[in-house]
Amino acid sequence: MSTAILTGQPVPGSSIEGDLRSLGFDVRIASDAADTETLLAQVPGDQRVAVVDARFVGHVHALRLGLTDPRFPLAAVPGAVTAQPAGRQALTRAIARENSAGGGTALAVDSLADRIVTALDADGATVHRPELGSLVAEVPADPQARNEARQSVAAVDDEAVRLKSAVKARDGFFTTFFISPYSRYLARWCARRGLTPNQVTTASLLTALIAAGCAATGTRGGFIAAGVLLIASFVLDCTDGQLARYSLQYSTLGAWLDATFDRAKEYAYYAGLALGAARGGDDVWALALGAMILQSCRHVVDFSFNEANHDATANTSPTAALSDKLDSVGWTVWLRRMIVLPIGERWAMIAVLTAATTPRITFYVLLIGCAFAATYTTAGRVLRSLTRKAQRTDRAAQALADLADSGPLAELLGRAARRGTRRSMAYLSFVGGALVIGSALLWGAGWQTVLCAVGYVLMSAVAVLRPLKGPLDWLVPPLFRAAEYGTVLILAAQSGVNGALPAAFGLVAAVAYHHYDTVYRIRGDAGAPPAWLVRAIGGHEGRTLLVTVVAAALTAAQFEVALTVLAVAVALVGLVESIRFWVSAHKGGAPAVHDEGEPA
């Protein structure tokens, strides 16, 4: 139970007490600042507490935004301030200062809540102030001002504002115009029935898995059902975020589930399509694995670029200026959002193609579309990086190093070579990746490929010796991903065994999950996965070398078994540690987060 302390002169007929109770607050009345300090001390330290002026006039949703958002330790709107346990000490100090400075006499002339916020700012505390837009939140000084404020409240439908704000501010064309107009009402329906975003997220996952199962039947009816269910899953995927924003039910665990399940749904659907095609006598596992690799590499390009420029200084570029100019023209905004094939457009395309064509055609179109989108976005980011003069921070360099996922072999070689390396050689990530992929294409499962993989290990170790602060060093993690995943795909395809490509699909999916998990930890300011985990699963260079060795040393049938065993081992270790971490972070009261970035 949260506690709200009402201060100031009570106003006859005011609804503030009822409004606070409707938001889940236990309301207590303070006669003056000293009484407020006393009541605050009585509230358990693990509970949220708010100080609200009794003269407050405003929308209930303005109070909800200011007092119930779990993402911020301290937050305020005019006439109200709140603190979660993490901000409790700061709030206590501010109230004590105001009590000793002004006593109870100041309550008659101004707002204690607003003076507390001023004191918090003076102490250097970070106080979140939500954007209210047309919502009203005021502390009127006289009856006339109160009447005017009440008229302003009556003139704005806060439920309409609440519904509108439930939709992500930046989204794709398909999502904005074909899903959100009705999914927001589904979110409200869920909120009124007590459903949580995590429950809707889980329902979306189950719907997508059923869709994958329908696709796996290999029948036309199954493909049509799969397409319909995939769209239904996407509607629920939009609804869970809108429900979180509508009811301010943000959580660390929820953000992780939402992001992780999106990847699981899409890649499980790829597998379902491949199984369905196999039932019809068409082997498209190589296409399914290629689509997963391309999509994963697109994502890591996004993550790496954003992390590299997260807090860069002097971040100016003519390319960026042109991009901003294009974003000021309405039709170019939607065109640019569509051609990058975000999740809404991508899933709609997959659903329609699944229902109307074959899995092979679906994957062909998907690969072409994603390749074009990847080329467009990566080329633009390369131009921005080359034309901007930005100083990247140690934090950004560390994030890129964590995303690189270098294992024990790179660590050991790095220690030996560190003294002789004085400048960055991140370009070796490209050379090494081209070497191992080219050898796999030329020689397949041969010892020549193993030797080239050894060269890849050496070059990838040297590539990350120096801090990744160069203009294009953000390309290092995606190049490592392309090298590792591509090697697995090529060797599995060349083995000629029916089960090798499905086993390779499982291995890449398990490794990709670990890489996505690393991204979500960094985004949540939780740091990278523990070093023992990276060492246990070998790092990108260790896994690449291992796959080339077993391909050369074993028969094709044994290679399939080895890929399966490796996939199961990586999945078990990675999943167990990931689930343990996120559940403990959620229970431990880690700051709630929610992804408001670009659609993936």
Salt bridges, closest charged atoms under 4 A:
GLU17 OE2 - ARG21 NH1 2.70
ASP26 OD2 - ARG28 NE 3.73
ASP53 OD2 - ARG55 NH2 2.97
ASP69 OD2 - ARG71 NH2 2.76
GLU98 OE1 - ARG115 NH1 2.76
ASP110 OD1 - ARG115 NE 3.01
ASP121 OD2 - ARG129 NH2 2.58
ASP123 OD1 - ARG97 NH2 2.34
GLU159 OE2 - ARG188 NH1 3.24
ASP237 OD1 - LYS265 NZ 3.24
ASP262 OD1 - LYS265 NZ 3.22
GLU266 OE2 - ARG346 NE 2.75
ASP282 OD1 - ARG360 NH2 2.66
ASP302 OD1 - ARG381 NH1 2.32
GLU307 OE1 - ARG395 NH1 3.23
ASP327 OD1 - ARG336 NE 3.26
ASP394 OD1 - LYS469 NZ 2.39
ASP405 OD1 - HIS514 NE2 3.02
ASP405 OD2 - HIS515 NE2 2.86
ASP405 OD2 - ARG543 NH2 2.78
GLU411 OE2 - ARG415 NH2 2.84
GLU411 OE1 - ARG535 NE 3.24
GLU484 OE2 - ARG543 NE 2.57
ASP517 OD2 - ARG521 NE 2.97
ASP525 OD1 - ARG395 NH2 3.93
GLU541 OE1 - HIS540 NE2 3.67
GLU577 OE2 - ARG521 NH2 3.33
GLU577 OE1 - ARG580 NE 3.03
ASP595 OD2 - ARG523 NH1 3.46
GLU596 OE2 - ARG245 NH1 3.09
GLU598 OE2 - ARG170 NH2 3.86
